[in-house]
Amino acid sequence: MAAREGFSKVVRIRLPADFERVFTARWTAAAEGLVLHAAPSDSQPPDARPGPRLGVSVSRRVGNAAVRNRWKRRLREAFRRVRGRLPPADYVVVVKARTVPSGAVGARLVEDTLVALAGRITSRRGFAGEET
């Protein structure tokens, strides 16, 4: 039987203080109805957080509970699939789009958008304390 690939507590951002830290870092990029906020993850011991972590924020303005939960499932699945391609950092995705991309094409769109936005943020000068 294959190893289960889940969205464990180690890779989630769950505490309000962690969300606040990411939001106050002010590293953002937006596309396709998603806003990605990021913060370097060097403030915690490396053994506490292996690789990137994800937090998801979906407002009631996006839709009813079914739509919000569909967005969260889509984002968690996309993160799980692309986690190895993301630079180590803490990410919070804020959903602005009301329509959830569906099917394999929609899943691929969300995955590609996450990777592209994370790359745009982490490649900027000054992210993670770089001065180049």
FIMISE-903010 format. One record per residue (C-alpha): y, z, x. Coordinates in steps of 0.1 Angstrom, whole numbers, plus 2048, in hexadecimal, padded with zeros to 3 digits. Each point is the difference from the previous one (the first is absolute). Layout:
YZX/...
REM end
This chain:
800800800/8237F780D/81881B80A/8198087E4/8237F5807/8168177EC/82380C7FE/7FB82380F/81881D800/8067FA825/8117DF7FA/81580A7E2/82380D7FF/7FF81B7E5/81981B808/8247FD7F4/80C809823/7EE7E380E/80E7E87E6/82380E808/7FB7FC825/7F77DB7FB/81D7F97E8/81A811817/7F47EC81E/8117E27EF/7E97E580E/7FA7E87E3/7F77DC7F8/7FB7EF7DE/7EF7E27F1/7EB7F67E2/80C81D7EB/7F681A81A/816815816/7EE80E81E/80E820811/7F380A822/80381C819/7F0804822/7E28167FE/805810822/80D8217F2/7DC80C7F8/7E3806818/7EC7E0805/7E08107F5/81080A7DE/8087DC7F6/7EB7E480E/8147DF7FC/8177F77E3/8048157E0/80B7F47DD/81380F7E4/8067EE7DF/81D8047E8/8007EE7DE/81C8097E8/7FD8017DB/8187E37FF/7E57EA80D/7EB8047E1/7E88177ED/7E5816810/7E77E3800/8187E9813/80A81B819/7DC809806/7F67DC805/81C7FD81A/7F381F812/7DD7F3801/80B7DE80C/81581081C/7E581880B/7E67E5802/8187E9813/80881C819/7DB808804/7FA7DB809/81D7FB818/80282380F/7F27F4822/81B7E6802/81D8187FA/81381281C/7FB825800/81C80F7EA/8058107DE/8077E87E4/80C8057DD/7FF7E37E8/8198007E3/7F77E77E4/81C7EE7EF/7EC7E37F0/7F38057DD/7E47E7802/7E1809815/7F27E2814/7DD7FA7F3/7E07F180D/7F77F8824/8217ED805/81481E7F5/7EC817816/8067E981E/8267FE7F8/803826800/7EC803820/8157E5812/8218107F3/7F682280D/7F87F3822/81F7EB802/81781C7F5/7F0819818/8047E781C/8257FA7F8/807825801/7EC80A81E/80D7E3815/82480B7FC/81280F81E/8018267FE/7E18057EA/7EB81B810/81B809818/8007DF813/8217F5810/7F77DD80B/
REM end
